[in-house]
Amino acid sequence: MLSPALIHVRFTAVAVATAMALIAQQPRPGGGPGGQGSELVRQAVQLDNDGKYAEARQLLQKAIDTAPTASAKASAQRAMALSWAFAGDCRKTGEYEQMVIDYWKTREIEEPANAFYQQGEMANEAARVCIDIGDLDAAEKWYRKGTELGKKDPEISTDRQALWDFRLEHALARVAARRGNRAEAEKHIKDAHAALERMTELRKQQDTFYPYLTGYVAFYLGDAKRALTDLQQANQRDPFIQTLIGQVYEKLGDKEQARAWFSKAAESRGHNPPAAYAHRVARKALP
């Protein structure tokens, strides 16, 4: 049996590797490298980026139907969830993310650290799509579910607990801001910062998400100047941040800067919630 120290090391390695993969947010291809499922997903991703969502979903359904393993099927289902995100459908995104969550539930005994983490990630991914679309009730429901699932890991580290707390408070602050509730948003920002302060190994990785939070809240509560200052400290390569900065410049009446940032965001070729938001908002804002 592994010692607690070795378990922690293995868990941290898995979590970091998983987090890095989720930054790219590319669905793992079904059918293995070079297989039919991989090619179908690759083609579907390209179609989504070209705005041909119905065609993309036809290919993804084929990838799901012909998947040789449960893992490959779950990968294709996640790609389908993200395709619905590009189309702006919160409900259908959640429907397919739930299928992926159900797959990871079957992996809880064999790989508990990764299985519980992935369940939480998939729920949060659905939540992210819903809040971006404006379905705030669904977003809050999915974010709370994601935290609950992610924290079920019996070997969860204190750092990972703090991460889930940070993500939930971050989300609830954004939801409150979208609802126009300043006091509640500020409370959740304070709680998010406290959770961030509890992190050790993950702190540096998560720091950039704090100005994203404060900038987002400032924007939706009507303080565009504060929003711009904070968002300029967030990840400038994130197409969601790029789009939001474009929206801030629009509010400030700077059409030239708004167009420049929307143009950056519109170039995204990812297959994830930030890219989906950029495609729906930034591309629409450009003539």
Secondary structure, 3 states (H helix, E strand, C coil): CCCHHHHHHHHHHHHHHHHHHHHHCCCCCCCCCCCHHHHHHHHHHHHHHCCCHHHHHHHHHHHHHCCCCHHHHHHHHHHHHHHHHHHCCHHHHHHHHHHHHHHHHCCCCCCHHHHHHHHHHHHHHHHHHHHHHCCHHHHHHHHHHHHHHHCCCCCCCHHHHHHHHHHHHHHHHHHHHHCCCHHHHHHHHHHHHHHHHHCCCCHHHHCCHHHHHHHHHHHHCCCHHHHHHHHCCCCCCCHHHHHHHHHHHHHHCCHHHHHHHHHHHHCCCCCCHHHHHHHHHHHHHCC
